[in-house]
Amino acid sequence: MKPASILIVEDDEKTAATIRLYLENAGFLASIAMDGAEALQAVHLQSPDLLILDLMLPKVDGLTLCHQLRQFSEVPVILLTARTEEEDKLRGLQSGADDYVTKPFSPRELIARVKAVLRRTRKSGEKEQKQFDCGDLHIDFERHEVRVRGSLVPLTPTEFRLLEIFSRAPERVFSRQELLERAFDSDFEGLDRTVDAHIMNLRKKIESDRSQPSRIVTVFGLGYKFSAGSNVP
C-alpha cells in the first residue's frame, strides 16, 4: 500500500512548505495548491487521500471550496482556520469538512489529526470485509474473535488490532514505526521493542511453532508481514 497523499491548499508559501515538510517526515506524500481553482484541478487529476484546506484563500474562500468539492468528491478535509469562534467552526463542519485545526497550530497536532481522519475513513471502507480465513486461522472482525483450529484464542485489544492490520494486507511488509502508529494511539511515543513484544505474544497464540513462525514473518531490516501462502481468501 502506497503512502497516503495529502493536498495542502494554502496561499502562504512559508506555511504550506512547513506543513509539507512535516507531512513528508511523517511518511505521507504531499503536494501544494495555492488557490481554489488549482485545488479543484488537483483533486480531479491526483485524487488525493486527504485535503488540508486553509479557510482564508484568495478568489474562493475555503468554505466555498469545500462546498464545491462535496458536489463531486468525498475526499476527507481538514480545515485550517484562524477563527476561534464556535459558530465559525460549526460552519466549517457543516460545509462538509471532517475536522479543523485552529491557527497557530502545533505540527504534531496537525499530523495526529491527519492520521485520525485517515484512520476513520479507512475503517469505514474496510467494513465490507467482515471475516478472514487462512488455513486453520479464522478472524471475525465484527465480533473481535480469533479461532485457531476451531478453538477461540483470547487476544488483547492491541494484539487483535495488530493481527487485523496484517490480515487486511497479506504479504505487505510493515515497519515497526508504522505498526506503532496504526495499532496504538497517535500520541503514543513507543519504542520498536514495544511492537516486538506484542508480536512475540501474538505468535504464541496463533503460530503452530512460535520458534519458526509461518504466519507473522520477520522481514529482516524492514519489519513484519503476514504470510498467507496459497490460503489468501
Kinemage of the C-alpha trace (Angstrom):
@kinemage 1
@onewidth
@group {chain A} dominant
@subgroup {mainchain}
@vectorlist {calphas} color= white
{ca met a 1} P 0.000 0.000 0.000
{ca lys a 2} L 1.462 3.335 -1.004
{ca pro a 3} L 1.649 6.217 1.495
{ca ala a 4} L -1.433 8.419 1.752
{ca ser a 5} L -1.318 11.501 -0.459
{ca ile a 6} L -2.188 14.853 1.117
{ca leu a 7} L -3.066 18.008 -0.806
{ca ile a 8} L -2.259 21.235 1.063
{ca val a 9} L -4.426 24.149 -0.070
{ca glu a 10} L -2.690 27.198 1.386
{ca asp a 11} L -1.762 30.527 -0.233
{ca asp a 12} L 1.027 31.365 2.222
{ca glu a 13} L 4.123 29.736 0.736
{ca lys a 14} L 6.026 29.505 4.018
{ca thr a 15} L 3.123 27.894 5.871
{ca ala a 16} L 2.470 25.476 3.005
{ca ala a 17} L 6.143 24.474 2.824
{ca thr a 18} L 6.274 23.897 6.588
{ca ile a 19} L 3.180 21.683 6.531
{ca arg a 20} L 4.566 19.759 3.574
{ca leu a 21} L 7.857 19.146 5.375
{ca tyr a 22} L 6.139 17.756 8.477
{ca leu a 23} L 3.831 15.556 6.406
{ca glu a 24} L 6.705 14.115 4.404
{ca asn a 25} L 8.697 13.494 7.578
{ca ala a 26} L 5.677 11.554 8.864
{ca gly a 27} L 5.720 9.348 5.768
{ca phe a 28} L 2.992 10.979 3.675
{ca leu a 29} L 3.109 12.160 0.071
{ca ala a 30} L 2.338 15.883 -0.012
{ca ser a 31} L 1.580 18.450 -2.710
{ca ile a 32} L 0.516 22.102 -2.626
{ca ala a 33} L -2.210 24.145 -4.321
{ca met a 34} L -2.123 27.903 -3.840
{ca asp a 35} L -5.774 28.727 -4.586
{ca gly a 36} L -9.196 27.170 -5.042
{ca ala a 37} L -9.042 26.715 -8.808
{ca glu a 38} L -5.693 24.937 -8.567
{ca ala a 39} L -7.044 22.781 -5.737
{ca leu a 40} L -10.116 21.667 -7.709
{ca gln a 41} L -7.938 20.717 -10.652
{ca ala a 42} L -5.551 18.793 -8.388
{ca val a 43} L -8.405 16.831 -6.826
{ca his a 44} L -9.626 15.816 -10.286
{ca leu a 45} L -6.161 14.869 -11.540
{ca gln a 46} L -4.458 13.480 -8.442
{ca ser a 47} L -7.336 12.037 -6.356
{ca pro a 48} L -5.587 12.812 -3.036
{ca asp a 49} L -6.474 10.844 0.092
{ca leu a 50} L -6.995 13.993 2.194
{ca leu a 51} L -7.028 17.794 1.906
{ca ile a 52} L -5.640 20.285 4.389
{ca leu a 53} L -7.600 23.394 3.457
{ca asp a 54} L -6.990 26.950 4.633
{ca leu a 55} L -10.162 28.989 5.123
{ca met a 56} L -8.689 32.327 4.058
{ca leu a 57} L -7.891 31.754 0.392
{ca pro a 58} L -7.803 34.306 -2.430
{ca lys a 59} L -10.609 34.310 -5.030
{ca val a 60} L -12.525 31.388 -3.487
{ca asp a 61} L -12.592 31.006 0.306
{ca gly a 62} L -12.166 27.633 1.994
{ca leu a 63} L -15.823 27.181 2.925
{ca thr a 64} L -16.978 27.784 -0.641
{ca leu a 65} L -14.300 25.454 -1.950
{ca cys a 66} L -15.369 22.754 0.488
{ca his a 67} L -18.977 23.075 -0.727
{ca gln a 68} L -17.772 22.763 -4.330
{ca leu a 69} L -15.693 19.686 -3.510
{ca arg a 70} L -18.654 17.957 -1.937
{ca gln a 71} L -20.541 18.198 -5.222
{ca phe a 72} L -18.289 15.528 -6.719
{ca ser a 73} L -15.875 14.168 -4.103
{ca glu a 74} L -15.924 12.588 -0.631
{ca val a 75} L -12.221 13.265 -0.047
{ca pro a 76} L -11.637 13.961 3.692
{ca val a 77} L -10.982 17.623 4.511
{ca ile a 78} L -9.245 19.225 7.492
{ca leu a 79} L -9.768 22.970 7.693
{ca leu a 80} L -7.081 25.363 8.867
{ca thr a 81} L -8.698 28.395 10.458
{ca ala a 82} L -7.551 31.447 12.387
{ca arg a 83} L -11.125 31.870 13.588
{ca thr a 84} L -11.775 30.637 17.110
{ca glu a 85} L -15.494 31.325 17.416
{ca glu a 86} L -17.608 28.190 17.804
{ca glu a 87} L -20.021 29.355 15.094
{ca asp a 88} L -17.190 29.577 12.563
{ca lys a 89} L -16.025 26.067 13.416
{ca leu a 90} L -19.568 24.734 13.065
{ca arg a 91} L -19.900 26.410 9.675
{ca gly a 92} L -16.730 24.652 8.589
{ca leu a 93} L -18.016 21.252 9.637
{ca gln a 94} L -21.402 21.929 8.075
{ca ser a 95} L -19.691 22.771 4.788
{ca gly a 96} L -18.507 19.185 4.602
{ca ala a 97} L -15.173 19.299 6.438
{ca asp a 98} L -14.199 16.325 8.583
{ca asp a 99} L -12.130 18.226 11.154
{ca tyr a 100} L -10.480 21.576 11.776
{ca val a 101} L -7.267 22.888 13.317
{ca thr a 102} L -7.004 26.417 14.671
{ca lys a 103} L -4.027 28.613 13.798
{ca pro a 104} L -1.434 28.892 15.199
{ca phe a 105} L -1.255 25.123 15.334
{ca ser a 106} L 1.197 22.538 16.568
{ca pro a 107} L 2.601 20.478 13.664
{ca arg a 108} L 2.368 17.417 15.897
{ca glu a 109} L -1.330 18.086 16.469
{ca leu a 110} L -1.939 18.520 12.745
{ca ile a 111} L -0.208 15.221 11.934
{ca ala a 112} L -2.241 13.491 14.663
{ca arg a 113} L -5.475 14.906 13.191
{ca val a 114} L -4.466 13.763 9.691
{ca lys a 115} L -3.806 10.229 10.944
{ca ala a 116} L -7.056 10.157 12.911
{ca val a 117} L -9.183 11.279 9.942
{ca leu a 118} L -7.484 8.813 7.593
{ca arg a 119} L -7.946 6.045 10.143
{ca arg a 120} L -11.676 6.779 10.415
{ca thr a 121} L -12.215 6.926 6.663
{ca arg a 122} L -10.181 3.788 6.010
{ca lys a 123} L -12.047 1.869 8.689
{ca ser a 124} L -15.359 2.804 7.091
{ca gly a 125} L -14.048 1.451 3.798
{ca glu a 126} L -12.931 -1.760 5.446
{ca lys a 127} L -16.341 -2.711 6.822
{ca glu a 128} L -17.233 -4.885 3.836
{ca gln a 129} L -14.625 -7.464 4.857
{ca lys a 130} L -16.165 -8.954 7.968
{ca gln a 131} L -14.119 -12.142 8.200
{ca phe a 132} L -10.740 -13.507 7.196
{ca asp a 133} L -9.738 -17.161 6.817
{ca cys a 134} L -6.258 -18.546 6.268
{ca gly a 135} L -5.814 -22.251 6.771
{ca asp a 136} L -6.886 -23.059 10.321
{ca leu a 137} L -6.913 -19.372 11.322
{ca his a 138} L -10.295 -17.608 11.362
{ca ile a 139} L -10.774 -13.912 12.218
{ca asp a 140} L -14.189 -12.332 12.780
{ca phe a 141} L -13.654 -8.565 12.627
{ca glu a 142} L -17.156 -7.678 13.831
{ca arg a 143} L -17.084 -9.984 16.859
{ca his a 144} L -13.402 -9.335 17.556
{ca glu a 145} L -12.886 -13.079 17.711
{ca val a 146} L -9.959 -15.219 16.576
{ca arg a 147} L -10.048 -19.003 16.299
{ca val a 148} L -7.244 -21.441 15.562
{ca arg a 149} L -8.304 -24.958 14.576
{ca gly a 150} L -11.798 -24.043 15.771
{ca ser a 151} L -10.724 -23.017 19.280
{ca leu a 152} L -11.286 -19.470 20.487
{ca val a 153} L -7.991 -17.641 21.107
{ca pro a 154} L -8.095 -14.777 23.638
{ca leu a 155} L -6.254 -11.721 22.313
{ca thr a 156} L -5.685 -8.348 23.927
{ca pro a 157} L -7.106 -5.343 22.018
{ca thr a 158} L -3.608 -4.434 20.806
{ca glu a 159} L -2.873 -7.975 19.655
{ca phe a 160} L -6.178 -8.102 17.786
{ca arg a 161} L -5.505 -4.758 16.120
{ca leu a 162} L -2.042 -5.897 15.019
{ca leu a 163} L -3.480 -9.109 13.585
{ca glu a 164} L -6.205 -7.139 11.832
{ca ile a 165} L -3.622 -4.798 10.262
{ca phe a 166} L -1.603 -7.760 8.993
{ca ser a 167} L -4.536 -9.827 7.731
{ca arg a 168} L -6.100 -6.956 5.799
{ca ala a 169} L -2.902 -6.636 3.761
{ca pro a 170} L -1.360 -10.124 3.356
{ca glu a 171} L 2.278 -10.141 2.209
{ca arg a 172} L 2.674 -6.407 2.748
{ca val a 173} L 5.715 -5.523 4.891
{ca phe a 174} L 5.002 -3.149 7.801
{ca ser a 175} L 7.812 -1.320 9.560
{ca arg a 176} L 7.799 -1.225 13.342
{ca gln a 177} L 7.152 2.515 13.266
{ca glu a 178} L 4.131 2.050 11.008
{ca leu a 179} L 2.748 -0.640 13.296
{ca leu a 180} L 3.212 1.679 16.284
{ca glu a 181} L 1.269 4.420 14.514
{ca arg a 182} L -1.531 2.131 13.333
{ca ala a 183} L -2.030 -0.131 16.322
{ca phe a 184} L -1.541 2.392 19.100
{ca asp a 185} L -2.930 5.847 19.815
{ca ser a 186} L -1.460 8.502 17.517
{ca asp a 187} L 0.096 10.273 20.526
{ca phe a 188} L 1.735 7.093 21.834
{ca glu a 189} L 5.503 7.501 21.910
{ca gly a 190} L 6.573 3.869 21.928
{ca leu a 191} L 9.745 2.007 21.050
{ca asp a 192} L 10.456 -0.658 18.456
{ca arg a 193} L 10.722 -3.269 21.190
{ca thr a 194} L 7.135 -2.494 22.204
{ca val a 195} L 5.976 -3.828 18.845
{ca asp a 196} L 8.364 -6.782 19.097
{ca ala a 197} L 6.907 -7.749 22.482
{ca his a 198} L 3.326 -7.695 21.174
{ca ile a 199} L 4.332 -9.657 18.075
{ca met a 200} L 6.010 -12.277 20.276
{ca asn a 201} L 2.856 -12.638 22.386
{ca leu a 202} L 0.662 -12.826 19.289
{ca arg a 203} L 2.851 -15.543 17.794
{ca lys a 204} L 2.494 -17.610 20.965
{ca lys a 205} L -1.248 -17.633 20.422
{ca ile a 206} L -1.636 -18.200 16.671
{ca glu a 207} L 1.522 -19.950 15.460
{ca ser a 208} L 1.900 -23.736 15.467
{ca asp a 209} L 5.612 -23.295 16.200
{ca arg a 210} L 6.484 -19.839 17.505
{ca ser a 211} L 10.215 -20.588 17.168
{ca gln a 212} L 9.642 -20.876 13.409
{ca pro a 213} L 6.677 -18.593 12.708
{ca ser a 214} L 4.914 -19.152 9.404
{ca arg a 215} L 2.163 -16.524 9.688
{ca ile a 216} L 3.710 -13.365 11.123
{ca val a 217} L 7.103 -13.421 9.478
{ca thr a 218} L 10.086 -11.197 10.240
{ca val a 219} L 11.481 -9.400 7.181
{ca phe a 220} L 14.988 -8.602 8.360
{ca gly a 221} L 15.895 -4.943 8.229
{ca leu a 222} L 12.331 -3.918 7.317
{ca gly a 223} L 9.727 -5.201 9.781
{ca tyr a 224} L 6.989 -7.829 9.696
{ca lys a 225} L 4.442 -9.229 7.268
{ca phe a 226} L 1.539 -11.682 7.308
{ca ser a 227} L 2.390 -14.655 5.101
{ca ala a 228} L -0.846 -16.192 3.880
{ca gly a 229} L 0.741 -18.524 1.307
{ca ser a 230} L -1.822 -20.037 -1.017
{ca asn a 231} L -4.624 -19.546 1.504
{ca val a 232} L -5.360 -15.883 0.843
{ca pro a 233} L -9.152 -15.647 0.651
